[in-house]
Every structure is written in C-alpha cells, then in structure tokens.
Amino acid sequence: MHSPEAITIPRVVSERDESDAGAAAAQRRAILLAAATALPTLLLLAGVVAAWPLYALPLALALPLGGPRGMAASATVAALTVAFVSGRTGVDGAALALGLGAFVVTGIAVGAGHEAQARTAERIADMSLIDRLTGVHNYAFFADALPRECQRAERYGLSLSLVVLDLDRFKAFNDRWGHDAGNRLLTAVGQAIRANSRSSDIAARFGGEEFALIVPGPAEEAMEAAERIRAAIARVSVLVAGGDMVGTTISAGVADFENGTGDTGARLLDQADKALYHSKSSGRDRVSLFSPEHRWAAAS
C-alpha cells in the first residue's frame, strides 16, 4: 500500500480540449493541402502550362493531409484544370493526364505507407502503456486514465468506482519461493484480473504487487468485480521449487466517486486505499467498501 503523498495525479486535459486540438490540426492540414493544390491550378489557368508538375506535391500528400476526401478533392481539381487547359494550342492533354495519373498512384502509395507507419506507431505507443509482466495497463496509463474518467463522471453525472487490490503476504512468498516464482504468480494474477474484468473496466498494475481497477459504474458493480477477482485469484497457483503448486490471496478496497466534489482522482484513490487497509487489517482475502470510519483506522 502507499501513502496519499506518494501519488501524483496529473493535471486533467479535458476531452473537449483534445477534441478541439484535433479539429484545429485537421483544419490546418486541410488549409495546407488546399493551398498546395491552388498554386498549380492558378498558374495553369493563367497560362503557365509548365507548372503542371507542381501537382505532384499535393497529390502525393493528399492522403496523409486530408484522407480519402482530400485525395478526391485534389485529384478532381487537378483533373478538371488539366482538362480545361488541354484544349489550348500546343498543350498535350494526354501527357498531362498520364502525369496526373502517375501522381495519384504515387499519392496512394505514400498514403498507404503513412497509414502503416501510423498503425505501427500506435501499436508501439499501446505497448509502452502495458505492463509486460502482467498484461494489464501500467501505472503511467492509470495515472492518465483516473483523472480523465473522474472528469467524465463529473461532467455527465455518471457513476464511477475504483478498486485497489494488493496481494496478501507477497513479500513472504518471494522470500520463500524466489523472485522467479513471484513473477510467475504476478503473471497469473494479471491474467485472472483481465479474465474477470469487463471490457469497459480499466485494469492496471499500480506497482509491485498492487493493482487497480477503474469501474465505470456504481460501487455495487465495483464490489462485484472485486469479489470475482478475489475468488479467481484464490484459485491461482504456480509451480515452485520442489514441484509444488502454490498460490496466495488478494485483498481489495473499493471507493465510489462523489459527483460535485471536483475530485480528479486523488480523493477517490485515497478512499480506496483506506478501504484496502481495512481489508488487510480485518484478516486479508476480502473486499471492503470505503466508509468514514476507515479514515481513522488507516491513520492509527
């Protein structure tokens, strides 16, 4: 377990801010693509036919900048402009059309490569937020997710709960059976947590042998989730030296988010941690819901 002072909840970046930033970035990309397409268009319409290769840039970058719609718009403008100037004396319309076709094909290839790179970057980013030993999210992800979910609950009046779980006597397990066995146990515990969590729940390894589960729902649902996990982990065992199968139990504390408090996660986390302390001091292998008297129990 940890003290509240040890926890740092970062400043919340609102979903609206993120959405506005994304929209502004998309708008800037669209303006850039429009400008790049307008330049050769205006030059061709002014009679500078030699400027037609300038379409190579907007058509090559159309998909990364504007997506399929951006490509369609740029290609359409370029095609109509070339068709218009092709009727002029000395203009080889077929050559221009062939060149534009090559630019479009290049743009599609560039767009495909950009999309593949974006998927790879996203996959790497996702991997960096997963605890490799247990398979659940790591603390960095949790530290971002908790204030974000608290803000969502506050804004829309939604229910939100937090479960904090801690393996019982894990240090004694490590001391007796070794860290390799301890790591195998943590891996099995992570699998049990994932298997007994809903897709809407956010499971994370908080640190060491401690885990957290953000539950978008009332405390009753969080208590049910915690009890499922507790029962599942009670059945977990791993192979240790001598060929024996050994396991442990887990204790949990549950707290319910209070709308109207402006809490960005610190208060919710502190209450869940105090409920966890109550479970530990009451005999372990149990789930406790935070109540006001836990404040004094945790302080004593």
C-alpha positions in Angstrom: 0.0 0.0 0.0 1.0 3.6 -0.3 0.6 6.9 1.3 -1.5 9.6 -0.5 1.6 11.8 -0.6 3.3 9.2 -2.9 0.6 9.6 -5.5 0.8 12.3 -8.2 -2.4 12.8 -10.2 -1.5 14.8 -13.3 -3.5 17.9 -14.5 -6.6 16.8 -16.4 -6.7 17.5 -20.0 -10.4 17.7 -20.9 -11.8 15.6 -23.7 -13.2 18.8 -25.2 -9.7 20.3 -25.3 -8.3 17.2 -27.0 -11.2 17.2 -29.5 -10.7 20.9 -30.2 -7.0 20.4 -30.7 -7.6 17.5 -33.1 -10.1 19.6 -35.1 -7.7 22.5 -35.3 -4.9 20.3 -36.5 -7.2 18.7 -39.2 -8.2 22.2 -40.3 -4.6 23.3 -40.7 -3.8 20.2 -42.7 -6.8 20.9 -45.0 -5.7 24.5 -45.5 -2.2 23.4 -46.4 -3.5 20.9 -48.9 -5.9 23.4 -50.4 -3.0 25.9 -50.8 -0.7 23.4 -52.4 -3.5 22.4 -54.8 -4.4 26.0 -55.6 -0.9 27.1 -56.6 -0.5 24.9 -59.8 -4.2 25.4 -60.6 -3.9 29.2 -60.7 -0.7 29.0 -62.7 -2.3 26.7 -65.3 -5.4 28.8 -65.6 -3.1 31.8 -66.1 -1.4 30.1 -69.0 1.7 28.7 -67.3 1.2 25.2 -68.5 4.8 24.2 -67.5 3.6 24.5 -63.9 1.5 21.3 -64.1 4.2 19.1 -62.3 3.6 21.1 -59.2 0.5 18.9 -58.7 2.9 16.2 -57.7 3.2 17.6 -54.1 -0.4 18.0 -53.2 -1.4 14.7 -54.8 1.5 12.9 -53.0 0.5 14.3 -49.6 -3.3 14.3 -50.1 -4.0 11.2 -48.1 -1.8 12.0 -45.1 -3.1 15.6 -45.0 -6.7 15.2 -45.9 -7.5 11.5 -46.1 -9.6 10.0 -48.9 -11.7 13.1 -49.2 -8.6 15.2 -49.5 -7.3 13.0 -52.2 -10.6 13.0 -54.1 -10.8 16.8 -53.9 -7.2 17.5 -55.0 -7.4 14.9 -57.8 -10.7 16.3 -59.0 -9.4 19.9 -59.1 -6.3 18.8 -60.9 -8.2 16.7 -63.5 -10.7 19.5 -64.2 -7.9 22.1 -64.6 -5.9 19.8 -66.9 -9.0 19.1 -69.0 -9.7 22.8 -69.2 -6.1 23.7 -70.4 -5.9 20.7 -72.7 -7.9 22.5 -75.3 -5.3 25.2 -75.7 -2.9 25.2 -78.7 0.3 23.3 -78.1 -0.9 21.6 -74.9 -0.6 17.8 -74.9 -3.6 16.8 -72.8 -2.8 13.1 -73.0 0.6 13.6 -71.5 -0.8 15.8 -68.7 -3.4 13.3 -67.9 -0.9 10.5 -67.8 1.3 12.6 -65.5 -1.6 13.3 -63.2 -2.4 9.6 -63.1 1.2 8.8 -62.0 0.9 11.5 -59.3 -2.3 9.9 -58.0 -0.8 6.4 -57.9 2.2 7.9 -56.0 -0.1 9.6 -53.6 -2.0 6.3 -52.9 1.3 4.6 -52.2 2.5 7.4 -49.9 -0.8 7.3 -48.1 -0.7 3.5 -47.6 2.8 3.8 -46.2 1.8 6.7 -43.9 -1.2 4.6 -42.6 1.1 1.6 -42.0 3.5 3.8 -40.1 0.7 5.4 -38.1 -0.6 1.9 -37.1 2.9 0.8 -36.1 3.4 3.9 -34.0 0.0 3.4 -32.3 0.9 -0.2 -31.6 4.2 0.8 -30.1 2.5 3.5 -28.0 0.0 1.0 -26.8 2.7 -1.5 -25.8 4.5 1.3 -23.8 1.4 1.6 -21.7 1.1 -2.2 -20.9 2.9 -3.8 -18.0 4.8 -6.6 -19.8 4.8 -9.0 -16.8 1.1 -9.0 -16.0 -0.5 -7.8 -19.3 -2.6 -5.1 -17.7 -2.0 -1.4 -18.1 0.9 0.1 -16.3 0.9 3.0 -13.8 1.6 5.6 -16.5 -1.7 4.7 -18.2 -3.6 4.6 -14.9 -2.3 8.0 -13.9 -3.8 9.4 -17.1 -7.0 7.4 -17.1 -8.1 8.0 -13.5 -8.4 11.8 -13.7 -9.9 11.5 -17.2 -12.6 9.1 -16.0 -13.3 11.3 -13.0 -13.8 14.3 -15.2 -16.1 12.3 -17.5 -18.2 11.2 -14.5 -18.3 14.8 -13.1 -19.3 16.3 -16.4 -22.1 13.9 -17.3 -23.2 12.9 -13.8 -22.1 9.2 -14.3 -21.2 6.6 -11.7 -17.6 5.7 -11.2 -15.8 3.5 -8.8 -12.2 2.4 -8.1 -10.9 -0.9 -6.8 -7.4 -1.1 -5.3 -6.1 -4.7 -4.9 -3.0 -5.9 -3.1 -1.6 -9.5 -3.0 -1.5 -10.8 0.6 1.9 -11.7 2.0 3.6 -11.4 -1.4 7.0 -10.5 0.2 6.9 -13.7 2.2 6.0 -15.6 -1.0 9.0 -14.1 -2.7 11.3 -14.7 0.2 10.4 -18.3 0.4 10.0 -19.3 -3.2 12.1 -16.8 -5.1 11.5 -13.9 -7.4 11.1 -16.1 -10.5 8.1 -17.8 -8.8 6.9 -14.4 -7.7 7.0 -13.2 -11.3 5.1 -16.2 -12.4 2.5 -15.5 -9.8 2.1 -11.9 -10.8 1.7 -13.0 -14.4 -1.1 -15.4 -13.4 -2.7 -12.7 -11.3 -2.7 -10.3 -14.2 -4.4 -13.0 -16.4 -7.0 -13.6 -13.7 -7.7 -9.8 -13.4 -8.1 -9.5 -17.1 -10.4 -12.5 -17.4 -12.7 -11.3 -14.6 -12.9 -7.6 -15.8 -15.4 -6.2 -18.1 -14.3 -4.6 -21.4 -15.3 -1.2 -20.0 -13.2 -1.6 -16.9 -9.6 -0.3 -16.8 -7.2 -2.7 -15.1 -3.7 -1.5 -14.2 -0.7 -2.6 -12.2 -0.3 0.1 -9.7 3.2 -1.0 -8.6 4.8 -4.1 -7.2 2.0 -6.5 -6.1 -0.7 -3.8 -6.2 -3.3 -3.4 -8.9 -6.2 -1.0 -9.6 -9.4 -1.4 -11.5 -11.4 1.7 -12.7 -15.0 0.7 -12.9 -17.5 2.9 -14.9 -20.4 2.1 -12.6 -21.6 2.3 -9.0 -19.8 0.8 -6.0 -22.1 -2.2 -6.2 -20.6 -3.2 -9.6 -17.1 -2.5 -8.4 -17.7 -4.7 -5.3 -18.9 -7.5 -7.6 -15.9 -7.1 -9.9 -13.5 -7.1 -6.9 -15.2 -10.2 -5.5 -14.9 -12.0 -8.8 -11.2 -11.2 -9.0 -10.6 -12.1 -5.3 -12.3 -15.5 -5.8 -10.4 -16.1 -9.1 -7.0 -15.3 -7.6 -7.7 -17.6 -4.6 -7.7 -20.4 -7.1 -4.5 -19.3 -8.8 -1.3 -21.3 -8.1 2.1 -21.5 -9.8 4.8 -24.1 -9.9 7.6 -23.5 -7.3 10.8 -25.3 -6.4 10.2 -28.9 -5.4 7.3 -29.3 -7.8 4.6 -27.9 -5.6 1.8 -25.6 -6.8 1.5 -22.6 -4.5 -0.7 -19.5 -4.6 -1.9 -16.7 -2.4 -4.9 -14.5 -1.8 -5.6 -10.8 -2.5 -7.3 -8.0 -0.6 -9.3 -5.2 -2.1 -10.7 -1.8 -1.2 -13.5 -0.1 -3.1 -14.4 3.6 -3.2 -17.3 5.4 -5.0 -16.7 8.7 -6.9 -18.6 11.6 -5.4 -20.0 14.0 -8.1 -19.8 17.7 -7.3 -16.5 17.4 -5.3 -14.2 18.4 -8.2 -12.1 15.3 -7.4 -9.7 14.4 -10.2 -8.8 11.1 -8.6 -6.7 11.8 -5.5 -9.6 11.6 -3.1 -11.1 8.5 -4.8 -7.7 6.8 -4.7 -7.1 7.7 -1.1 -10.5 6.3 0.0 -10.0 3.1 -2.0 -6.6 2.7 -0.3 -8.0 3.2 3.1 -10.7 0.6 2.3 -7.8 -1.8 1.3 -6.1 -1.1 4.6 -9.3 -2.1 6.3 -9.4 -5.4 4.4 -5.8 -6.1 5.3 -6.3 -5.3 9.0 -9.5 -7.4 9.1 -7.8 -10.6 8.1 -7.0 -10.3 4.4 -8.6 -12.1 1.5 -11.6 -9.9 1.5 -13.2 -6.8 -0.2 -14.1 -3.7 1.7 -16.1 -0.7 0.6 -14.9 2.6 2.0 -16.8 4.2 4.9 -15.9 7.2 7.0 -14.6 5.1 9.9 -11.8 3.8 7.7 -10.2 7.2 7.8 -9.3 6.7 11.5 -8.5 3.0 11.1 -5.9 3.9 8.4 -4.4 6.7 10.4 -4.0 4.6 13.6 
